[in-house]
Amino acid sequence: MINEPAVDKLLHTLNKEDMEVSRYELCIMVAKRARQIIDQEQSQGISELPGNVKEIALACQEILSGKVVAIKD
């Protein structure tokens, strides 16, 4: 279970005045970004991330820092 960053912090980071992001959409975003990170690791021949950080935790940190944003189609 990931406790940090908290889900509420992630949702607050993603929610804008004109767009609300649900917990489901957050879950999908984290899963897609984690999959991208795993694919990048495999293509570069990296066996694990520095600091033994898990891909999902890294995806959550990227969302919290603003590197990953939500867009609606």
Backbone as a chain_set.jsonl record, in Angstrom:
{"seq": "MINEPAVDKLLHTLNKEDMEVSRYELCIMVAKRARQIIDQEQSQGISELPGNVKEIALACQEILSGKVVAIKD", "coords": {"N": [[0.843, -1.171, 0.0], [0.502, 2.212, -0.783], [1.299, 4.962, 1.049], [2.324, 7.459, 0.985], [2.769, 9.704, -1.574], [-0.333, 10.929, -0.266], [-3.608, 9.931, -1.373], [-5.531, 11.941, -1.425], [-3.922, 14.236, -1.615], [-2.832, 13.852, -4.149], [-5.143, 13.962, -5.744], [-5.935, 16.584, -5.193], [-3.829, 17.966, -6.37], [-4.245, 17.351, -9.073], [-6.847, 18.227, -9.638], [-8.52, 20.825, -11.205], [-10.016, 24.082, -11.75], [-11.768, 23.89, -13.932], [-11.944, 21.186, -14.305], [-12.531, 18.1, -12.827], [-10.976, 15.366, -11.26], [-11.523, 11.987, -10.767], [-11.19, 9.359, -8.269], [-10.998, 6.94, -9.569], [-10.088, 7.739, -12.13], [-7.614, 8.752, -11.368], [-6.374, 6.39, -10.517], [-6.191, 5.001, -12.965], [-4.485, 6.76, -14.342], [-2.115, 6.572, -12.794], [-1.524, 3.854, -13.113], [-1.09, 3.693, -15.909], [1.116, 5.423, -16.203], [3.001, 4.117, -14.603], [3.295, 1.771, -16.085], [4.479, 2.85, -18.379], [6.922, 3.646, -17.282], [8.008, 1.172, -16.566], [8.246, 0.014, -19.117], [10.16, 1.759, -20.209], [12.346, 1.18, -18.548], [12.841, -1.486, -19.272], [13.501, -1.21, -21.994], [15.857, 0.186, -21.79], [17.441, -1.515, -20.432], [17.523, -1.551, -17.667], [17.424, -2.926, -14.466], [16.304, -2.301, -11.967], [14.927, 0.588, -10.321], [16.79, 3.495, -9.223], [17.554, 3.727, -5.754], [15.804, 1.802, -5.06], [13.095, 2.264, -5.596], [9.685, 1.761, -6.217], [7.799, 1.4, -9.257], [5.15, 2.334, -9.282], [5.112, 4.015, -7.055], [6.919, 5.947, -7.947], [5.49, 6.964, -10.128], [3.335, 8.152, -8.77], [4.719, 10.126, -7.331], [5.604, 11.693, -9.462], [3.178, 12.68, -10.429], [2.368, 14.198, -8.228], [4.382, 16.139, -8.214], [3.839, 17.482, -10.5], [4.778, 16.736, -12.972], [3.336, 14.943, -14.442], [0.225, 15.314, -15.882], [-3.374, 15.606, -15.914], [-5.555, 15.165, -18.667], [-8.544, 15.709, -20.452], [-10.4, 13.987, -22.86]], "CA": [[0.0, 0.0, 0.0], [1.253, 3.456, -0.846], [0.743, 5.945, 1.976], [2.878, 8.777, 0.687], [1.841, 10.776, -1.23], [-1.715, 10.527, -0.003], [-4.518, 10.019, -2.512], [-6.158, 13.266, -1.398], [-2.942, 15.191, -2.134], [-2.743, 13.645, -5.594], [-6.375, 14.491, -6.335], [-5.891, 18.044, -5.087], [-2.867, 18.418, -7.374], [-4.801, 17.168, -10.412], [-8.123, 18.925, -9.825], [-8.473, 22.217, -11.636], [-11.335, 24.711, -11.685], [-12.621, 23.442, -15.024], [-11.891, 19.73, -14.475], [-12.405, 17.287, -11.63], [-10.441, 14.027, -11.507], [-12.035, 11.042, -9.775], [-10.222, 8.378, -7.78], [-10.848, 5.955, -10.645], [-9.222, 8.324, -13.152], [-6.284, 8.796, -10.776], [-5.866, 5.014, -10.568], [-5.838, 4.726, -14.356], [-3.301, 7.564, -14.659], [-0.954, 5.998, -12.112], [-1.221, 2.573, -13.747], [-0.521, 3.938, -17.24], [2.458, 5.995, -16.065], [3.868, 3.054, -14.089], [3.566, 0.896, -17.234], [5.453, 3.555, -19.208], [8.208, 3.586, -16.592], [8.488, -0.211, -16.707], [8.665, -0.153, -20.513], [11.42, 2.489, -20.372], [13.38, 0.406, -17.87], [13.143, -2.666, -20.073], [14.165, -0.826, -23.238], [17.198, 0.67, -21.457], [18.157, -2.594, -19.764], [17.627, -1.272, -16.233], [16.706, -3.965, -13.731], [15.491, -1.663, -10.94], [15.114, 2.028, -10.225], [17.692, 3.924, -8.147], [16.915, 3.863, -4.451], [14.84, 0.703, -4.913], [11.751, 2.846, -5.636], [8.757, 1.034, -7.079], [7.303, 2.182, -10.382], [3.902, 3.003, -8.905], [5.472, 5.125, -6.168], [7.52, 6.978, -8.789], [4.399, 7.577, -10.888], [2.612, 9.026, -7.839], [5.571, 11.28, -7.057], [5.594, 12.526, -10.661], [1.885, 13.365, -10.46], [2.386, 15.196, -7.169], [5.296, 17.225, -8.564], [3.317, 18.187, -11.668], [5.373, 16.23, -14.215], [2.263, 14.233, -15.141], [-1.029, 16.053, -15.708], [-4.572, 14.98, -16.468], [-6.26, 15.841, -19.743], [-9.787, 15.04, -20.798], [-10.643, 13.91, -24.299]], "C": [[0.895, 1.242, 0.0], [0.568, 4.473, 0.061], [1.216, 7.354, 1.657], [3.235, 8.835, -0.776], [0.418, 10.248, -1.08], [-2.581, 10.743, -1.239], [-5.169, 11.402, -2.571], [-5.215, 14.346, -1.922], [-2.832, 15.08, -3.649], [-3.968, 14.218, -6.293], [-6.394, 16.014, -6.297], [-4.938, 18.638, -6.125], [-3.468, 18.38, -8.769], [-6.058, 17.989, -10.67], [-7.893, 20.391, -10.141], [-9.878, 22.779, -11.553], [-12.289, 24.149, -12.729], [-12.672, 21.921, -15.178], [-11.68, 19.054, -13.121], [-11.905, 15.907, -12.023], [-10.933, 13.119, -10.395], [-10.915, 10.103, -9.319], [-9.962, 7.305, -8.847], [-9.897, 6.481, -11.711], [-7.786, 8.436, -12.651], [-5.627, 7.42, -10.841], [-5.403, 4.654, -11.973], [-4.58, 5.487, -14.748], [-2.038, 6.965, -14.063], [-0.546, 4.689, -12.78], [-0.571, 2.764, -15.118], [0.89, 4.484, -17.14], [3.433, 4.947, -15.536], [4.242, 2.082, -15.214], [4.591, 1.541, -18.168], [6.849, 3.489, -18.588], [8.815, 2.201, -16.729], [8.99, -0.459, -18.127], [9.982, 0.565, -20.782], [12.574, 1.737, -19.728], [13.81, -0.781, -18.722], [13.883, -2.307, -21.352], [15.597, -0.339, -22.987], [18.024, -0.379, -20.725], [18.375, -2.363, -18.277], [16.811, -2.319, -15.486], [15.86, -3.405, -12.597], [15.843, -0.192, -10.847], [16.089, 2.367, -9.1], [16.939, 4.117, -6.836], [15.871, 2.807, -4.183], [13.406, 1.216, -4.817], [10.898, 2.029, -6.602], [8.188, 1.967, -8.135], [6.034, 2.953, -10.04], [4.186, 4.184, -7.983], [6.086, 6.269, -6.963], [6.454, 7.704, -9.605], [3.601, 8.538, -10.001], [3.419, 10.276, -7.52], [5.594, 12.235, -8.247], [4.282, 13.3, -10.785], [1.873, 14.487, -9.422], [3.268, 16.386, -7.526], [4.844, 18.002, -9.8], [3.931, 17.747, -12.982], [4.356, 15.497, -15.073], [0.967, 14.987, -14.85], [-2.171, 15.291, -16.355], [-5.131, 15.831, -17.599], [-7.517, 15.041, -20.037], [-9.946, 15.072, -22.305], [-11.992, 14.477, -24.656]], "O": [[1.907, 1.299, 0.697], [-0.601, 4.804, -0.136], [0.565, 8.331, 2.028], [4.02, 7.984, -1.193], [0.034, 9.252, -1.693], [-2.314, 11.631, -2.049], [-5.337, 11.965, -3.653], [-5.656, 15.273, -2.6], [-2.749, 16.089, -4.349], [-3.844, 14.885, -7.32], [-6.818, 16.658, -7.255], [-5.216, 19.695, -6.691], [-3.225, 19.284, -9.569], [-6.306, 18.401, -11.803], [-7.17, 21.096, -9.437], [-10.832, 22.038, -11.313], [-13.473, 23.953, -12.456], [-13.354, 21.411, -16.067], [-10.765, 19.4, -12.374], [-12.362, 15.34, -13.015], [-10.782, 13.437, -9.215], [-9.837, 10.064, -9.912], [-8.837, 6.829, -8.999], [-9.001, 5.763, -12.152], [-6.843, 8.238, -13.418], [-4.451, 7.307, -11.185], [-4.336, 4.065, -12.145], [-3.703, 4.934, -15.411], [-1.013, 6.859, -14.736], [0.642, 4.442, -12.99], [0.391, 2.071, -15.45], [1.771, 4.071, -17.894], [4.579, 4.896, -15.981], [5.382, 1.624, -15.282], [5.472, 0.858, -18.69], [7.838, 3.297, -19.294], [10.013, 2.071, -16.983], [10.04, -1.071, -18.317], [10.833, 0.044, -21.503], [13.663, 1.665, -20.298], [15.002, -1.046, -18.874], [14.799, -3.023, -21.757], [16.45, -0.439, -23.869], [19.195, -0.144, -20.431], [19.305, -2.916, -17.691], [15.654, -2.572, -15.821], [14.807, -3.962, -12.285], [16.931, 0.222, -11.249], [16.205, 1.616, -8.132], [15.814, 4.615, -6.825], [15.133, 2.89, -3.202], [12.597, 0.682, -4.059], [11.355, 1.656, -7.682], [8.106, 3.178, -7.929], [5.866, 4.097, -10.463], [3.565, 5.239, -8.118], [5.807, 7.436, -6.686], [6.511, 8.924, -9.755], [3.232, 9.626, -10.446], [2.861, 11.37, -7.446], [5.601, 13.452, -8.064], [4.285, 14.457, -11.205], [1.419, 15.596, -9.706], [2.943, 17.522, -7.18], [5.399, 19.056, -10.111], [3.63, 18.335, -14.02], [4.497, 15.436, -16.294], [0.655, 15.263, -13.691], [-1.963, 14.444, -17.224], [-5.176, 17.057, -17.507], [-7.533, 13.82, -19.881], [-9.655, 16.082, -22.945], [-12.363, 14.494, -25.83]]}, "num_chains": 1, "name": "protein.A"}
